[in-house]
Amino acid sequence: MKRDKKRVEGEVWSEDRLAEYLDFKTYDGTDPDFHCLYRAYTRMNEETFARFVKLFREKGRNVEAKNLEGETLADILRKHTQASDYLAVLEG
């Protein structure tokens, strides 16, 4: 996430709003599952992200999807010092 962007805390995420994050499209060949997960990570707090990942898995989506560089979201999060809670959700 860019330093000039702040995650909105206390935002209400309904089930319908979470489901909207399953429908993001990509135009550069990035795996849509990776793109959806990454967008969720950059916009949701840990609790909301956990709810999203649960829904993501229930819909049969791939948490091991890779970006164009061949990395999963978990690979990227291992490099982020403050992402351990998010990583635990993906690996859980």
C-alpha positions as CSV (number, residue, x, y, z in Angstrom):
1,M,0.0,0.0,0.0
2,K,1.3,3.4,-0.8
3,R,2.4,5.5,2.1
4,D,-0.1,8.3,1.2
5,K,-3.0,5.8,1.4
6,K,-4.5,4.9,4.8
7,R,-6.7,1.9,5.5
8,V,-10.1,3.1,6.8
9,E,-10.6,1.6,10.2
10,G,-14.0,0.9,11.6
11,E,-15.5,0.6,8.1
12,V,-18.5,-1.7,7.9
13,W,-18.1,-4.6,5.5
14,S,-21.3,-6.4,4.7
15,E,-21.3,-9.8,3.2
16,D,-22.5,-8.3,-0.1
17,R,-19.6,-5.9,-0.1
18,L,-17.1,-8.7,0.6
19,A,-18.6,-10.6,-2.3
20,E,-17.9,-7.7,-4.6
21,Y,-14.2,-8.3,-4.1
22,L,-14.6,-11.7,-5.7
23,D,-15.4,-10.0,-9.1
24,F,-12.4,-7.8,-9.8
25,K,-11.1,-8.3,-13.3
26,T,-7.5,-8.0,-14.5
27,Y,-6.3,-6.6,-17.8
28,D,-2.6,-7.5,-17.7
29,G,-2.8,-11.3,-17.4
30,T,-2.6,-11.4,-13.6
31,D,-4.5,-14.4,-12.1
32,P,-7.9,-13.0,-11.0
33,D,-7.7,-14.9,-7.8
34,F,-4.3,-13.3,-6.9
35,H,-5.7,-9.9,-7.9
36,C,-8.8,-10.3,-5.7
37,L,-6.7,-11.4,-2.7
38,Y,-4.2,-8.7,-3.1
39,R,-6.8,-6.0,-3.4
40,A,-8.5,-7.3,-0.3
41,Y,-5.2,-7.3,1.7
42,T,-4.5,-3.7,0.8
43,R,-8.0,-2.5,1.7
44,M,-9.2,-4.6,4.6
45,N,-8.2,-4.8,8.3
46,E,-7.2,-8.2,9.6
47,E,-10.7,-9.3,10.8
48,T,-12.4,-8.3,7.6
49,F,-9.6,-10.0,5.5
50,A,-10.2,-13.2,7.5
51,R,-13.9,-13.1,6.7
52,F,-13.1,-12.4,3.0
53,V,-10.6,-15.3,2.8
54,K,-13.2,-17.6,4.3
55,L,-15.7,-16.6,1.6
56,F,-13.0,-16.8,-1.0
57,R,-12.3,-20.4,0.0
58,E,-16.0,-21.3,0.2
59,K,-16.4,-20.2,-3.4
60,G,-13.6,-22.5,-4.5
61,R,-11.1,-19.8,-5.2
62,N,-7.3,-20.4,-5.2
63,V,-5.4,-18.8,-2.3
64,E,-2.2,-20.1,-3.9
65,A,-2.7,-18.1,-7.1
66,K,0.4,-16.2,-8.4
67,N,1.1,-12.8,-9.7
68,L,3.0,-12.2,-12.9
69,E,6.3,-12.5,-11.0
70,G,5.3,-16.0,-9.8
71,E,4.6,-15.0,-6.2
72,T,1.6,-15.9,-4.1
73,L,0.2,-13.4,-1.7
74,A,1.7,-15.4,1.1
75,D,5.1,-15.1,-0.5
76,I,4.7,-11.3,-0.6
77,L,3.4,-11.1,3.0
78,R,6.4,-13.0,4.3
79,K,8.4,-10.0,3.3
80,H,6.1,-7.5,5.1
81,T,7.1,-7.2,8.8
82,Q,3.6,-6.2,10.0
83,A,1.6,-8.7,7.9
84,S,1.8,-11.7,10.2
85,D,-1.9,-11.7,11.0
86,Y,-2.8,-11.6,7.3
87,L,-0.3,-14.4,6.6
88,A,-1.8,-16.5,9.3
89,V,-5.2,-16.2,7.7
90,L,-3.9,-17.4,4.4
91,E,-2.0,-20.3,5.8
92,G,-4.7,-21.3,8.2
